[in-house]
Amino acid sequence: MLTETLRRLQYHGLVARAPQGHGVEYGLTALGRTLLAPIDAFGAWAFEHGDEVMAAQEAAEAGA
């Protein structure tokens, strides 16, 4: 699953793959680095609203 995800990210230009000795190394491309700020913002949102999301999920499960 990880290999498939890394291949997709590479296909979309978000990560670069580089052989390193007996393995490979992946790193963000310049395009991939442009996603860091939006991902950070989403993480901050999740931290701030996580309890509300959990409460909504619990209410939905209780009503199901």
PDB file of N, CA, C, O and CB in Angstrom:
ATOM      1  N   MET A   1       0.822  -1.186   0.000  1.00  0.00           N
ATOM      2  CA  MET A   1       0.000   0.000   0.000  1.00  0.00           C
ATOM      3  C   MET A   1       0.875   1.262   0.000  1.00  0.00           C
ATOM      4  O   MET A   1       0.582   2.225  -0.709  1.00  0.00           O
ATOM      5  CB  MET A   1      -0.940  -0.008   1.210  1.00  0.00           C
ATOM      6  N   LEU A   2       1.931   1.249   0.787  1.00  0.00           N
ATOM      7  CA  LEU A   2       2.828   2.409   0.838  1.00  0.00           C
ATOM      8  C   LEU A   2       3.489   2.636  -0.518  1.00  0.00           C
ATOM      9  O   LEU A   2       3.584   3.772  -0.983  1.00  0.00           O
ATOM     10  CB  LEU A   2       3.904   2.218   1.929  1.00  0.00           C
ATOM     11  N   THR A   3       3.943   1.563  -1.149  1.00  0.00           N
ATOM     12  CA  THR A   3       4.588   1.678  -2.454  1.00  0.00           C
ATOM     13  C   THR A   3       3.630   2.276  -3.478  1.00  0.00           C
ATOM     14  O   THR A   3       4.017   3.141  -4.263  1.00  0.00           O
ATOM     15  CB  THR A   3       5.086   0.307  -2.931  1.00  0.00           C
ATOM     16  N   GLU A   4       2.388   1.819  -3.470  1.00  0.00           N
ATOM     17  CA  GLU A   4       1.380   2.339  -4.398  1.00  0.00           C
ATOM     18  C   GLU A   4       1.138   3.831  -4.158  1.00  0.00           C
ATOM     19  O   GLU A   4       1.035   4.603  -5.112  1.00  0.00           O
ATOM     20  CB  GLU A   4       0.059   1.557  -4.252  1.00  0.00           C
ATOM     21  N   THR A   5       1.049   4.234  -2.905  1.00  0.00           N
ATOM     22  CA  THR A   5       0.835   5.641  -2.573  1.00  0.00           C
ATOM     23  C   THR A   5       2.019   6.486  -3.018  1.00  0.00           C
ATOM     24  O   THR A   5       1.833   7.557  -3.596  1.00  0.00           O
ATOM     25  CB  THR A   5       0.601   5.809  -1.067  1.00  0.00           C
ATOM     26  N   LEU A   6       3.227   6.018  -2.755  1.00  0.00           N
ATOM     27  CA  LEU A   6       4.418   6.765  -3.171  1.00  0.00           C
ATOM     28  C   LEU A   6       4.488   6.879  -4.694  1.00  0.00           C
ATOM     29  O   LEU A   6       4.877   7.923  -5.217  1.00  0.00           O
ATOM     30  CB  LEU A   6       5.691   6.088  -2.633  1.00  0.00           C
ATOM     31  N   ARG A   7       4.118   5.827  -5.401  1.00  0.00           N
ATOM     32  CA  ARG A   7       4.123   5.885  -6.867  1.00  0.00           C
ATOM     33  C   ARG A   7       3.112   6.913  -7.380  1.00  0.00           C
ATOM     34  O   ARG A   7       3.391   7.639  -8.335  1.00  0.00           O
ATOM     35  CB  ARG A   7       3.811   4.498  -7.459  1.00  0.00           C
ATOM     36  N   ARG A   8       1.956   6.970  -6.753  1.00  0.00           N
ATOM     37  CA  ARG A   8       0.948   7.964  -7.150  1.00  0.00           C
ATOM     38  C   ARG A   8       1.446   9.379  -6.882  1.00  0.00           C
ATOM     39  O   ARG A   8       1.280  10.267  -7.719  1.00  0.00           O
ATOM     40  CB  ARG A   8      -0.375   7.720  -6.400  1.00  0.00           C
ATOM     41  N   LEU A   9       2.048   9.589  -5.729  1.00  0.00           N
ATOM     42  CA  LEU A   9       2.583  10.916  -5.406  1.00  0.00           C
ATOM     43  C   LEU A   9       3.689  11.305  -6.381  1.00  0.00           C
ATOM     44  O   LEU A   9       3.789  12.465  -6.780  1.00  0.00           O
ATOM     45  CB  LEU A   9       3.115  10.948  -3.961  1.00  0.00           C
ATOM     46  N   GLN A  10       4.516  10.341  -6.762  1.00  0.00           N
ATOM     47  CA  GLN A  10       5.564  10.601  -7.737  1.00  0.00           C
ATOM     48  C   GLN A  10       4.942  10.912  -9.098  1.00  0.00           C
ATOM     49  O   GLN A  10       5.386  11.838  -9.776  1.00  0.00           O
ATOM     50  CB  GLN A  10       6.526   9.395  -7.839  1.00  0.00           C
ATOM     51  N   TYR A  11       3.937  10.165  -9.504  1.00  0.00           N
ATOM     52  CA  TYR A  11       3.254  10.376 -10.769  1.00  0.00           C
ATOM     53  C   TYR A  11       2.689  11.798 -10.865  1.00  0.00           C
ATOM     54  O   TYR A  11       2.719  12.421 -11.926  1.00  0.00           O
ATOM     55  CB  TYR A  11       2.136   9.347 -10.940  1.00  0.00           C
ATOM     56  N   HIS A  12       2.174  12.298  -9.738  1.00  0.00           N
ATOM     57  CA  HIS A  12       1.583  13.632  -9.701  1.00  0.00           C
ATOM     58  C   HIS A  12       2.615  14.733  -9.464  1.00  0.00           C
ATOM     59  O   HIS A  12       2.264  15.911  -9.385  1.00  0.00           O
ATOM     60  CB  HIS A  12       0.529  13.690  -8.628  1.00  0.00           C
ATOM     61  N   GLY A  13       3.879  14.352  -9.351  1.00  0.00           N
ATOM     62  CA  GLY A  13       4.941  15.346  -9.216  1.00  0.00           C
ATOM     63  C   GLY A  13       5.115  15.890  -7.813  1.00  0.00           C
ATOM     64  O   GLY A  13       5.735  16.937  -7.625  1.00  0.00           O
ATOM     65  N   LEU A  14       4.574  15.190  -6.824  1.00  0.00           N
ATOM     66  CA  LEU A  14       4.653  15.681  -5.448  1.00  0.00           C
ATOM     67  C   LEU A  14       5.857  15.155  -4.685  1.00  0.00           C
ATOM     68  O   LEU A  14       6.324  15.799  -3.746  1.00  0.00           O
ATOM     69  CB  LEU A  14       3.407  15.313  -4.710  1.00  0.00           C
ATOM     70  N   VAL A  15       6.364  13.995  -5.078  1.00  0.00           N
ATOM     71  CA  VAL A  15       7.573  13.441  -4.458  1.00  0.00           C
ATOM     72  C   VAL A  15       8.532  13.001  -5.559  1.00  0.00           C
ATOM     73  O   VAL A  15       8.124  12.704  -6.682  1.00  0.00           O
ATOM     74  CB  VAL A  15       7.227  12.244  -3.511  1.00  0.00           C
ATOM     75  N   ALA A  16       9.806  12.966  -5.210  1.00  0.00           N
ATOM     76  CA  ALA A  16      10.850  12.468  -6.108  1.00  0.00           C
ATOM     77  C   ALA A  16      11.472  11.237  -5.472  1.00  0.00           C
ATOM     78  O   ALA A  16      11.644  11.176  -4.255  1.00  0.00           O
ATOM     79  CB  ALA A  16      11.935  13.562  -6.393  1.00  0.00           C
ATOM     80  N   ARG A  17      11.807  10.260  -6.299  1.00  0.00           N
ATOM     81  CA  ARG A  17      12.403   9.006  -5.850  1.00  0.00           C
ATOM     82  C   ARG A  17      13.859   9.005  -6.287  1.00  0.00           C
ATOM     83  O   ARG A  17      14.165   9.282  -7.447  1.00  0.00           O
ATOM     84  CB  ARG A  17      11.634   7.761  -6.423  1.00  0.00           C
ATOM     85  N   ALA A  18      14.763   8.691  -5.353  1.00  0.00           N
ATOM     86  CA  ALA A  18      16.195   8.664  -5.665  1.00  0.00           C
ATOM     87  C   ALA A  18      16.825   7.411  -5.068  1.00  0.00           C
ATOM     88  O   ALA A  18      16.721   7.185  -3.863  1.00  0.00           O
ATOM     89  CB  ALA A  18      16.905   9.939  -5.130  1.00  0.00           C
ATOM     90  N   PRO A  19      17.476   6.594  -5.894  1.00  0.00           N
ATOM     91  CA  PRO A  19      18.194   5.420  -5.368  1.00  0.00           C
ATOM     92  C   PRO A  19      19.286   5.862  -4.385  1.00  0.00           C
ATOM     93  O   PRO A  19      20.003   6.831  -4.635  1.00  0.00           O
ATOM     94  CB  PRO A  19      18.819   4.591  -6.533  1.00  0.00           C
ATOM     95  N   GLN A  20      19.399   5.151  -3.287  1.00  0.00           N
ATOM     96  CA  GLN A  20      20.400   5.446  -2.251  1.00  0.00           C
ATOM     97  C   GLN A  20      20.996   4.126  -1.773  1.00  0.00           C
ATOM     98  O   GLN A  20      20.376   3.425  -0.973  1.00  0.00           O
ATOM     99  CB  GLN A  20      19.767   6.246  -1.049  1.00  0.00           C
ATOM    100  N   GLY A  21      22.156   3.788  -2.237  1.00  0.00           N
ATOM    101  CA  GLY A  21      22.798   2.538  -1.798  1.00  0.00           C
ATOM    102  C   GLY A  21      21.951   1.336  -2.161  1.00  0.00           C
ATOM    103  O   GLY A  21      21.707   1.070  -3.338  1.00  0.00           O
ATOM    104  N   HIS A  22      21.496   0.598  -1.131  1.00  0.00           N
ATOM    105  CA  HIS A  22      20.681  -0.604  -1.345  1.00  0.00           C
ATOM    106  C   HIS A  22      19.194  -0.307  -1.282  1.00  0.00           C
ATOM    107  O   HIS A  22      18.385  -1.234  -1.316  1.00  0.00           O
ATOM    108  CB  HIS A  22      21.030  -1.663  -0.318  1.00  0.00           C
ATOM    109  N   GLY A  23      18.817   0.945  -1.193  1.00  0.00           N
ATOM    110  CA  GLY A  23      17.405   1.299  -1.102  1.00  0.00           C
ATOM    111  C   GLY A  23      17.096   2.522  -1.941  1.00  0.00           C
ATOM    112  O   GLY A  23      17.822   2.869  -2.873  1.00  0.00           O
ATOM    113  N   VAL A  24      16.014   3.154  -1.586  1.00  0.00           N
ATOM    114  CA  VAL A  24      15.616   4.388  -2.263  1.00  0.00           C
ATOM    115  C   VAL A  24      15.217   5.415  -1.215  1.00  0.00           C
ATOM    116  O   VAL A  24      14.870   5.082  -0.082  1.00  0.00           O
ATOM    117  CB  VAL A  24      14.446   4.133  -3.263  1.00  0.00           C
ATOM    118  N   GLU A  25      15.278   6.663  -1.628  1.00  0.00           N
ATOM    119  CA  GLU A  25      14.867   7.754  -0.741  1.00  0.00           C
ATOM    120  C   GLU A  25      13.828   8.577  -1.477  1.00  0.00           C
ATOM    121  O   GLU A  25      13.974   8.870  -2.664  1.00  0.00           O
ATOM    122  CB  GLU A  25      16.089   8.641  -0.303  1.00  0.00           C
ATOM    123  N   TYR A  26      12.771   8.948  -0.756  1.00  0.00           N
ATOM    124  CA  TYR A  26      11.737   9.802  -1.315  1.00  0.00           C
ATOM    125  C   TYR A  26      11.798  11.151  -0.621  1.00  0.00           C
ATOM    126  O   TYR A  26      12.073  11.237   0.576  1.00  0.00           O
ATOM    127  CB  TYR A  26      10.332   9.160  -1.164  1.00  0.00           C
ATOM    128  N   GLY A  27      11.541  12.192  -1.377  1.00  0.00           N
ATOM    129  CA  GLY A  27      11.515  13.533  -0.815  1.00  0.00           C
ATOM    130  C   GLY A  27      10.493  14.378  -1.557  1.00  0.00           C
ATOM    131  O   GLY A  27      10.153  14.100  -2.707  1.00  0.00           O
ATOM    132  N   LEU A  28      10.017  15.399  -0.891  1.00  0.00           N
ATOM    133  CA  LEU A  28       9.056  16.294  -1.523  1.00  0.00           C
ATOM    134  C   LEU A  28       9.722  17.090  -2.637  1.00  0.00           C
ATOM    135  O   LEU A  28      10.870  17.517  -2.510  1.00  0.00           O
ATOM    136  CB  LEU A  28       8.437  17.241  -0.486  1.00  0.00           C
ATOM    137  N   THR A  29       8.995  17.283  -3.722  1.00  0.00           N
ATOM    138  CA  THR A  29       9.438  18.171  -4.792  1.00  0.00           C
ATOM    139  C   THR A  29       9.025  19.595  -4.409  1.00  0.00           C
ATOM    140  O   THR A  29       8.379  19.807  -3.383  1.00  0.00           O
ATOM    141  CB  THR A  29       8.826  17.746  -6.188  1.00  0.00           C
ATOM    142  N   ALA A  30       9.400  20.554  -5.231  1.00  0.00           N
ATOM    143  CA  ALA A  30       8.961  21.936  -4.996  1.00  0.00           C
ATOM    144  C   ALA A  30       7.442  22.012  -5.009  1.00  0.00           C
ATOM    145  O   ALA A  30       6.845  22.716  -4.194  1.00  0.00           O
ATOM    146  CB  ALA A  30       9.554  22.891  -6.061  1.00  0.00           C
ATOM    147  N   LEU A  31       6.815  21.286  -5.936  1.00  0.00           N
ATOM    148  CA  LEU A  31       5.352  21.262  -5.982  1.00  0.00           C
ATOM    149  C   LEU A  31       4.779  20.631  -4.714  1.00  0.00           C
ATOM    150  O   LEU A  31       3.798  21.128  -4.159  1.00  0.00           O
ATOM    151  CB  LEU A  31       4.866  20.493  -7.223  1.00  0.00           C
ATOM    152  N   GLY A  32       5.382  19.551  -4.263  1.00  0.00           N
ATOM    153  CA  GLY A  32       4.923  18.895  -3.029  1.00  0.00           C
ATOM    154  C   GLY A  32       5.030  19.811  -1.826  1.00  0.00           C
ATOM    155  O   GLY A  32       4.162  19.795  -0.954  1.00  0.00           O
ATOM    156  N   ARG A  33       6.081  20.605  -1.771  1.00  0.00           N
ATOM    157  CA  ARG A  33       6.255  21.523  -0.640  1.00  0.00           C
ATOM    158  C   ARG A  33       5.177  22.599  -0.601  1.00  0.00           C
ATOM    159  O   ARG A  33       4.914  23.165   0.460  1.00  0.00           O
ATOM    160  CB  ARG A  33       7.625  22.178  -0.705  1.00  0.00           C
ATOM    161  N   THR A  34       4.543  22.893  -1.748  1.00  0.00           N
ATOM    162  CA  THR A  34       3.464  23.884  -1.737  1.00  0.00           C
ATOM    163  C   THR A  34       2.258  23.386  -0.959  1.00  0.00           C
ATOM    164  O   THR A  34       1.386  24.180  -0.604  1.00  0.00           O
ATOM    165  CB  THR A  34       3.050  24.235  -3.161  1.00  0.00           C
ATOM    166  N   LEU A  35       2.189  22.100  -0.689  1.00  0.00           N
ATOM    167  CA  LEU A  35       1.073  21.542   0.080  1.00  0.00           C
ATOM    168  C   LEU A  35       1.282  21.615   1.589  1.00  0.00           C
ATOM    169  O   LEU A  35       0.346  21.357   2.346  1.00  0.00           O
ATOM    170  CB  LEU A  35       0.849  20.110  -0.320  1.00  0.00           C
ATOM    171  N   LEU A  36       2.465  21.955   2.039  1.00  0.00           N
ATOM    172  CA  LEU A  36       2.745  21.959   3.471  1.00  0.00           C
ATOM    173  C   LEU A  36       1.851  22.941   4.235  1.00  0.00           C
ATOM    174  O   LEU A  36       1.323  22.595   5.292  1.00  0.00           O
ATOM    175  CB  LEU A  36       4.205  22.302   3.710  1.00  0.00           C
ATOM    176  N   ALA A  37       1.678  24.143   3.722  1.00  0.00           N
ATOM    177  CA  ALA A  37       0.841  25.134   4.417  1.00  0.00           C
ATOM    178  C   ALA A  37      -0.623  24.693   4.487  1.00  0.00           C
ATOM    179  O   ALA A  37      -1.216  24.779   5.562  1.00  0.00           O
ATOM    180  CB  ALA A  37       0.938  26.495   3.714  1.00  0.00           C
ATOM    181  N   PRO A  38      -1.242  24.221   3.385  1.00  0.00           N
ATOM    182  CA  PRO A  38      -2.622  23.747   3.493  1.00  0.00           C
ATOM    183  C   PRO A  38      -2.773  22.545   4.428  1.00  0.00           C
ATOM    184  O   PRO A  38      -3.763  22.438   5.151  1.00  0.00           O
ATOM    185  CB  PRO A  38      -3.142  23.386   2.125  1.00  0.00           C
ATOM    186  N   ILE A  39      -1.790  21.644   4.410  1.00  0.00           N
ATOM    187  CA  ILE A  39      -1.854  20.484   5.312  1.00  0.00           C
ATOM    188  C   ILE A  39      -1.741  20.942   6.761  1.00  0.00           C
ATOM    189  O   ILE A  39      -2.444  20.434   7.634  1.00  0.00           O
ATOM    190  CB  ILE A  39      -0.732  19.465   4.980  1.00  0.00           C
ATOM    191  N   ASP A  40      -0.861  21.895   7.010  1.00  0.00           N
ATOM    192  CA  ASP A  40      -0.727  22.483   8.353  1.00  0.00           C
ATOM    193  C   ASP A  40      -2.038  23.118   8.799  1.00  0.00           C
ATOM    194  O   ASP A  40      -2.460  22.940   9.942  1.00  0.00           O
ATOM    195  CB  ASP A  40       0.402  23.534   8.375  1.00  0.00           C
ATOM    196  N   ALA A  41      -2.680  23.854   7.903  1.00  0.00           N
ATOM    197  CA  ALA A  41      -3.950  24.508   8.224  1.00  0.00           C
ATOM    198  C   ALA A  41      -5.026  23.476   8.536  1.00  0.00           C
ATOM    199  O   ALA A  41      -5.815  23.658   9.463  1.00  0.00           O
ATOM    200  CB  ALA A  41      -4.402  25.408   7.065  1.00  0.00           C
ATOM    201  N   PHE A  42      -5.059  22.397   7.766  1.00  0.00           N
ATOM    202  CA  PHE A  42      -6.036  21.344   8.025  1.00  0.00           C
ATOM    203  C   PHE A  42      -5.772  20.688   9.384  1.00  0.00           C
ATOM    204  O   PHE A  42      -6.709  20.393  10.125  1.00  0.00           O
ATOM    205  CB  PHE A  42      -6.000  20.287   6.902  1.00  0.00           C
ATOM    206  N   GLY A  43      -4.510  20.463   9.705  1.00  0.00           N
ATOM    207  CA  GLY A  43      -4.164  19.891  11.004  1.00  0.00           C
ATOM    208  C   GLY A  43      -4.593  20.793  12.148  1.00  0.00           C
ATOM    209  O   GLY A  43      -5.092  20.308  13.163  1.00  0.00           O
ATOM    210  N   ALA A  44      -4.407  22.090  11.999  1.00  0.00           N
ATOM    211  CA  ALA A  44      -4.836  23.042  13.029  1.00  0.00           C
ATOM    212  C   ALA A  44      -6.350  23.018  13.172  1.00  0.00           C
ATOM    213  O   ALA A  44      -6.873  23.055  14.286  1.00  0.00           O
ATOM    214  CB  ALA A  44      -4.355  24.469  12.692  1.00  0.00           C
ATOM    215  N   TRP A  45      -7.063  22.955  12.035  1.00  0.00           N
ATOM    216  CA  TRP A  45      -8.521  22.875  12.079  1.00  0.00           C
ATOM    217  C   TRP A  45      -8.967  21.605  12.807  1.00  0.00           C
ATOM    218  O   TRP A  45      -9.862  21.649  13.652  1.00  0.00           O
ATOM    219  CB  TRP A  45      -9.106  22.908  10.651  1.00  0.00           C
ATOM    220  N   ALA A  46      -8.339  20.477  12.475  1.00  0.00           N
ATOM    221  CA  ALA A  46      -8.696  19.204  13.104  1.00  0.00           C
ATOM    222  C   ALA A  46      -8.436  19.238  14.602  1.00  0.00           C
ATOM    223  O   ALA A  46      -9.225  18.705  15.382  1.00  0.00           O
ATOM    224  CB  ALA A  46      -7.915  18.057  12.465  1.00  0.00           C
ATOM    225  N   PHE A  47      -7.335  19.860  15.007  1.00  0.00           N
ATOM    226  CA  PHE A  47      -7.016  19.974  16.429  1.00  0.00           C
ATOM    227  C   PHE A  47      -8.079  20.818  17.132  1.00  0.00           C
ATOM    228  O   PHE A  47      -8.520  20.478  18.230  1.00  0.00           O
ATOM    229  CB  PHE A  47      -5.609  20.594  16.630  1.00  0.00           C
ATOM    230  N   GLU A  48      -8.488  21.914  16.499  1.00  0.00           N
ATOM    231  CA  GLU A  48      -9.465  22.825  17.099  1.00  0.00           C
ATOM    232  C   GLU A  48     -10.871  22.227  17.139  1.00  0.00           C
ATOM    233  O   GLU A  48     -11.614  22.473  18.089  1.00  0.00           O
ATOM    234  CB  GLU A  48      -9.490  24.134  16.330  1.00  0.00           C
ATOM    235  N   HIS A  49     -11.244  21.453  16.133  1.00  0.00           N
ATOM    236  CA  HIS A  49     -12.627  20.975  16.014  1.00  0.00           C
ATOM    237  C   HIS A  49     -12.781  19.467  16.178  1.00  0.00           C
ATOM    238  O   HIS A  49     -13.863  18.925  15.956  1.00  0.00           O
ATOM    239  CB  HIS A  49     -13.180  21.377  14.685  1.00  0.00           C
ATOM    240  N   GLY A  50     -11.717  18.797  16.560  1.00  0.00           N
ATOM    241  CA  GLY A  50     -11.759  17.341  16.687  1.00  0.00           C
ATOM    242  C   GLY A  50     -12.838  16.835  17.624  1.00  0.00           C
ATOM    243  O   GLY A  50     -13.497  15.842  17.319  1.00  0.00           O
ATOM    244  N   ASP A  51     -13.034  17.495  18.759  1.00  0.00           N
ATOM    245  CA  ASP A  51     -14.060  17.063  19.715  1.00  0.00           C
ATOM    246  C   ASP A  51     -15.451  17.175  19.108  1.00  0.00           C
ATOM    247  O   ASP A  51     -16.300  16.313  19.336  1.00  0.00           O
ATOM    248  CB  ASP A  51     -13.980  17.895  21.003  1.00  0.00           C
ATOM    249  N   GLU A  52     -15.689  18.228  18.340  1.00  0.00           N
ATOM    250  CA  GLU A  52     -16.985  18.405  17.690  1.00  0.00           C
ATOM    251  C   GLU A  52     -17.236  17.318  16.638  1.00  0.00           C
ATOM    252  O   GLU A  52     -18.350  16.811  16.510  1.00  0.00           O
ATOM    253  CB  GLU A  52     -17.065  19.793  17.042  1.00  0.00           C
ATOM    254  N   VAL A  53     -16.203  16.975  15.903  1.00  0.00           N
ATOM    255  CA  VAL A  53     -16.332  15.921  14.898  1.00  0.00           C
ATOM    256  C   VAL A  53     -16.634  14.591  15.583  1.00  0.00           C
ATOM    257  O   VAL A  53     -17.516  13.853  15.145  1.00  0.00           O
ATOM    258  CB  VAL A  53     -15.043  15.812  14.042  1.00  0.00           C
ATOM    259  N   MET A  54     -15.916  14.289  16.639  1.00  0.00           N
ATOM    260  CA  MET A  54     -16.158  13.049  17.382  1.00  0.00           C
ATOM    261  C   MET A  54     -17.569  13.010  17.942  1.00  0.00           C
ATOM    262  O   MET A  54     -18.227  11.972  17.878  1.00  0.00           O
ATOM    263  CB  MET A  54     -15.143  12.897  18.517  1.00  0.00           C
ATOM    264  N   ALA A  55     -18.051  14.129  18.494  1.00  0.00           N
ATOM    265  CA  ALA A  55     -19.409  14.193  19.042  1.00  0.00           C
ATOM    266  C   ALA A  55     -20.438  13.951  17.931  1.00  0.00           C
ATOM    267  O   ALA A  55     -21.428  13.255  18.153  1.00  0.00           O
ATOM    268  CB  ALA A  55     -19.660  15.568  19.725  1.00  0.00           C
ATOM    269  N   ALA A  56     -20.216  14.512  16.751  1.00  0.00           N
ATOM    270  CA  ALA A  56     -21.136  14.304  15.630  1.00  0.00           C
ATOM    271  C   ALA A  56     -21.144  12.836  15.212  1.00  0.00           C
ATOM    272  O   ALA A  56     -22.203  12.284  14.914  1.00  0.00           O
ATOM    273  CB  ALA A  56     -20.745  15.198  14.434  1.00  0.00           C
ATOM    274  N   GLN A  57     -19.987  12.207  15.189  1.00  0.00           N
ATOM    275  CA  GLN A  57     -19.907  10.791  14.830  1.00  0.00           C
ATOM    276  C   GLN A  57     -20.637   9.932  15.854  1.00  0.00           C
ATOM    277  O   GLN A  57     -21.383   9.024  15.487  1.00  0.00           O
ATOM    278  CB  GLN A  57     -18.441  10.345  14.715  1.00  0.00           C
ATOM    279  N   GLU A  58     -20.427  10.212  17.128  1.00  0.00           N
ATOM    280  CA  GLU A  58     -21.087   9.463  18.190  1.00  0.00           C
ATOM    281  C   GLU A  58     -22.596   9.640  18.130  1.00  0.00           C
ATOM    282  O   GLU A  58     -23.339   8.682  18.340  1.00  0.00           O
ATOM    283  CB  GLU A  58     -20.562   9.898  19.552  1.00  0.00           C
ATOM    284  N   ALA A  59     -23.062  10.863  17.843  1.00  0.00           N
ATOM    285  CA  ALA A  59     -24.497  11.106  17.726  1.00  0.00           C
ATOM    286  C   ALA A  59     -25.081  10.354  16.540  1.00  0.00           C
ATOM    287  O   ALA A  59     -26.183   9.812  16.629  1.00  0.00           O
ATOM    288  CB  ALA A  59     -24.777  12.602  17.589  1.00  0.00           C
ATOM    289  N   ALA A  60     -24.348  10.319  15.426  1.00  0.00           N
ATOM    290  CA  ALA A  60     -24.825   9.595  14.255  1.00  0.00           C
ATOM    291  C   ALA A  60     -24.902   8.110  14.519  1.00  0.00           C
ATOM    292  O   ALA A  60     -25.854   7.454  14.097  1.00  0.00           O
ATOM    293  CB  ALA A  60     -23.930   9.859  13.066  1.00  0.00           C
ATOM    294  N   GLU A  61     -23.911   7.569  15.213  1.00  0.00           N
ATOM    295  CA  GLU A  61     -23.921   6.133  15.535  1.00  0.00           C
ATOM    296  C   GLU A  61     -25.034   5.799  16.511  1.00  0.00           C
ATOM    297  O   GLU A  61     -25.644   4.734  16.408  1.00  0.00           O
ATOM    298  CB  GLU A  61     -22.571   5.702  16.119  1.00  0.00           C
ATOM    299  N   ALA A  62     -25.307   6.678  17.447  1.00  0.00           N
ATOM    300  CA  ALA A  62     -26.377   6.444  18.424  1.00  0.00           C
ATOM    301  C   ALA A  62     -27.750   6.495  17.761  1.00  0.00           C
ATOM    302  O   ALA A  62     -28.671   5.800  18.191  1.00  0.00           O
ATOM    303  CB  ALA A  62     -26.304   7.478  19.556  1.00  0.00           C
ATOM    304  N   GLY A  63     -27.893   7.306  16.724  1.00  0.00           N
ATOM    305  CA  GLY A  63     -29.163   7.436  16.038  1.00  0.00           C
ATOM    306  C   GLY A  63     -29.380   6.390  14.956  1.00  0.00           C
ATOM    307  O   GLY A  63     -30.484   6.258  14.429  1.00  0.00           O
ATOM    308  N   ALA A  64     -28.336   5.649  14.627  1.00  0.00           N
ATOM    309  CA  ALA A  64     -28.437   4.666  13.520  1.00  0.00           C
ATOM    310  C   ALA A  64     -29.163   3.409  13.919  1.00  0.00           C
ATOM    311  O   ALA A  64     -29.323   2.502  13.101  1.00  0.00           O
ATOM    312  CB  ALA A  64     -27.062   4.295  13.018  1.00  0.00           C
TER     313      ALA A  64
END
